[in-house]
Amino acid sequence: MATMNSTPPLNIDKDIKRTIHLLELLKDRNDVSLPKEEMEQLRLVLTSSFFNSVKDVYEHMYQTVDAVGSAEVRATTTAKATVAAFAASEGQGHPRVVEIERLPEGFGFNVMGGTEHKCPIYISRIIPGGYADRLGTLRRGDQILSIAGETLENSDHEKAVDLLKNTAGKIRLVVKYSPKILEEMEWRFEHTKSFRRGRGHSTR
């Protein structure tokens, strides 16, 4: 059964909210020496959905990254892992952290891909009316980067399915939306099936 890293969860929401509050207080001060335009730009960044995604991924990486040493070492390793996750998604959807829970009905989505197919693990279908559909945070075309802290890089299909089936309680996924790659995968699979059917029909 998959287990999470024993490192306590990191939550920096309070620090971010305090920073935003201080920026707003300083902006309202009648002090011409303050760089108010730059401060407003920083406030907009800190309140953006993109920054919130970076924060979520950073907190997840902090808890699950393989780092030995001081808190500073873990923080540095986490920062590098977070940057790497976003760099890998350039030109695609940026990484997101999604929390799901295993219900008796299942998760409500199907996955495809794996090293045996020479492609990443993707959500190929959201079952209408199912748990994932009702949750609304996952999409067909989401690539699953990790499950409960276990990376799916160079993972086969069976490992992804086993992690989903065997991880108890709530599960955190790191995903990124890459529908074009899913379309290419599906075209390749369908092309391969058509080719095999064609070979079967031509055999006497």
C-alpha positions as CSV (number, residue, x, y, z in Angstrom):
1,M,0.0,0.0,0.0
2,A,1.4,3.4,-0.9
3,T,2.4,5.7,2.0
4,M,3.1,9.4,2.2
5,N,6.4,10.9,3.3
6,S,6.5,11.4,7.1
7,T,7.4,15.1,6.7
8,P,4.7,17.2,8.2
9,P,2.5,19.0,5.7
10,L,3.6,22.5,4.7
11,N,1.0,25.3,4.7
12,I,2.1,28.8,3.7
13,D,-1.4,30.3,3.2
14,K,-1.2,32.3,6.4
15,D,2.2,33.9,5.4
16,I,0.9,34.7,1.9
17,K,-2.3,36.3,3.3
18,R,-0.2,38.4,5.8
19,T,2.1,39.5,2.9
20,I,-0.9,40.6,0.8
21,H,-2.5,42.4,3.8
22,L,0.8,44.3,4.5
23,L,1.1,45.3,0.8
24,E,-2.5,46.7,0.9
25,L,-1.7,48.7,4.1
26,L,1.5,50.1,2.6
27,K,-0.3,51.0,-0.7
28,D,-2.8,53.1,1.2
29,R,-0.2,55.0,3.1
30,N,0.5,58.6,1.9
31,D,4.2,58.0,1.3
32,V,5.6,58.9,-2.1
33,S,8.8,57.1,-1.4
34,L,7.1,53.7,-1.5
35,P,7.2,51.9,-4.9
36,K,3.4,51.6,-5.0
37,E,3.2,50.4,-8.6
38,E,5.6,47.5,-8.0
39,M,3.8,46.7,-4.8
40,E,0.5,46.5,-6.6
41,Q,2.0,44.2,-9.2
42,L,3.3,41.9,-6.5
43,R,-0.1,41.8,-4.8
44,L,-1.7,40.8,-8.1
45,V,0.8,38.0,-8.6
46,L,0.2,36.7,-5.1
47,T,-3.6,36.7,-5.6
48,S,-3.4,35.1,-9.1
49,S,-4.6,31.6,-9.9
50,F,-1.2,30.7,-11.4
51,F,0.6,31.6,-8.1
52,N,-2.0,29.5,-6.2
53,S,-1.1,26.6,-8.5
54,V,2.6,27.1,-7.8
55,K,1.9,27.2,-4.1
56,D,-0.1,24.0,-4.2
57,V,2.5,22.1,-6.1
58,Y,5.3,23.5,-3.9
59,E,3.5,22.3,-0.7
60,H,2.9,18.9,-2.3
61,M,6.5,18.6,-3.4
62,Y,7.8,19.7,0.0
63,Q,6.0,16.8,1.7
64,T,6.9,14.1,-0.9
65,V,10.3,15.1,-2.3
66,D,13.2,12.8,-1.5
67,A,15.6,15.1,0.4
68,V,17.9,14.3,3.4
69,G,19.3,17.1,5.6
70,S,18.2,20.4,7.0
71,A,14.9,22.3,6.4
72,E,17.0,24.5,4.1
73,V,18.1,21.5,2.0
74,R,14.5,20.3,1.7
75,A,13.2,23.8,0.7
76,T,15.9,24.1,-2.0
77,T,15.2,20.6,-3.3
78,T,11.5,21.4,-3.3
79,A,12.0,24.6,-5.2
80,K,14.0,22.8,-7.9
81,A,11.4,20.1,-8.2
82,T,8.6,22.6,-8.5
83,V,10.4,24.6,-11.2
84,A,11.1,21.3,-13.0
85,A,7.4,20.4,-12.9
86,F,6.4,23.7,-14.4
87,A,9.2,23.7,-17.0
88,A,8.2,20.3,-18.2
89,S,4.7,21.7,-18.8
90,E,5.8,24.7,-20.9
91,G,3.3,25.1,-23.8
92,Q,0.8,22.9,-22.0
93,G,-1.4,23.3,-18.9
94,H,0.6,24.1,-15.7
95,P,0.7,21.5,-12.9
96,R,-2.2,21.4,-10.4
97,V,-2.7,19.5,-7.2
98,V,-6.1,17.8,-7.0
99,E,-7.4,15.9,-3.9
100,I,-9.7,13.0,-4.5
101,E,-11.3,10.3,-2.4
102,R,-12.0,6.7,-3.2
103,L,-15.7,6.0,-2.9
104,P,-17.5,2.6,-3.3
105,E,-18.5,3.7,-6.8
106,G,-14.8,4.3,-7.7
107,F,-13.1,7.5,-8.9
108,G,-15.2,8.0,-12.0
109,F,-12.4,8.2,-14.6
110,N,-10.3,5.9,-16.8
111,V,-6.6,6.1,-17.4
112,M,-4.5,5.0,-20.4
113,G,-0.8,5.1,-21.3
114,G,2.3,3.9,-19.6
115,T,5.9,2.9,-20.5
116,E,4.6,-0.2,-22.4
117,H,2.8,2.2,-24.7
118,K,5.7,4.7,-24.8
119,C,3.6,7.5,-23.4
120,P,2.7,9.1,-20.1
121,I,-0.3,8.2,-17.9
122,Y,-3.4,10.2,-18.9
123,I,-7.1,10.5,-17.9
124,S,-8.8,9.2,-21.1
125,R,-12.4,9.4,-19.9
126,I,-14.4,11.2,-17.2
127,I,-17.5,9.0,-16.6
128,P,-20.6,11.2,-16.9
129,G,-22.3,11.6,-13.5
130,G,-19.4,9.8,-11.7
131,Y,-17.4,11.1,-8.8
132,A,-14.7,12.9,-10.9
133,D,-17.5,14.5,-13.0
134,R,-19.3,15.7,-9.9
135,L,-16.0,16.9,-8.3
136,G,-15.2,19.0,-11.4
137,T,-11.5,19.3,-10.8
138,L,-10.2,16.7,-13.2
139,R,-10.5,16.7,-17.0
140,R,-10.2,14.3,-19.9
141,G,-6.7,15.0,-21.2
142,D,-5.1,15.5,-17.7
143,Q,-1.7,13.8,-17.5
144,I,-1.1,12.3,-14.0
145,L,2.4,13.3,-12.8
146,S,2.1,11.7,-9.4
147,I,-0.3,9.8,-7.1
148,A,0.0,10.2,-3.3
149,G,3.6,11.4,-3.7
150,E,4.6,8.5,-6.0
151,T,5.9,9.8,-9.3
152,L,4.5,8.3,-12.5
153,E,7.6,9.3,-14.5
154,N,8.7,6.2,-16.5
155,S,5.7,4.3,-15.0
156,D,3.8,1.4,-16.6
157,H,0.0,1.3,-16.7
158,E,-0.2,-1.3,-13.9
159,K,1.7,0.8,-11.4
160,A,-0.7,3.7,-11.9
161,V,-3.8,1.5,-11.5
162,D,-2.3,-0.2,-8.4
163,L,-1.6,3.2,-6.8
164,L,-5.1,4.4,-7.4
165,K,-6.6,1.1,-6.1
166,N,-4.4,0.6,-3.1
167,T,-4.0,4.1,-1.6
168,A,-6.4,4.5,1.3
169,G,-8.3,7.6,2.2
170,K,-7.9,10.9,0.4
171,I,-5.4,10.9,-2.4
172,R,-3.5,13.9,-3.8
173,L,-2.8,13.9,-7.5
174,V,-0.4,16.2,-9.4
175,V,-1.8,16.6,-12.9
176,K,-1.4,18.9,-15.9
177,Y,-3.8,19.4,-18.8
178,S,-2.3,18.2,-22.1
179,P,-5.2,17.3,-24.4
180,K,-3.2,17.4,-27.7
181,I,-0.8,14.6,-26.5
182,L,-3.8,12.5,-25.5
183,E,-5.3,13.0,-28.9
184,E,-2.0,11.8,-30.5
185,M,-2.0,8.8,-28.2
186,E,-5.6,7.8,-29.0
187,W,-4.9,8.2,-32.8
188,R,-1.8,6.0,-32.5
189,F,-3.8,3.3,-30.6
190,E,-6.6,3.4,-33.1
191,H,-4.2,3.3,-36.0
192,T,-2.5,0.3,-34.5
193,K,-5.8,-1.5,-33.9
194,S,-6.9,-0.8,-37.5
195,F,-3.5,-2.1,-38.8
196,R,-3.9,-5.3,-36.8
197,R,-7.5,-5.8,-38.0
198,G,-6.3,-5.2,-41.6
199,R,-3.6,-7.8,-41.2
200,G,-6.1,-10.2,-39.8
201,H,-8.5,-9.8,-42.7
202,S,-5.8,-10.3,-45.2
203,T,-4.7,-13.6,-43.8
204,R,-5.9,-16.6,-45.7
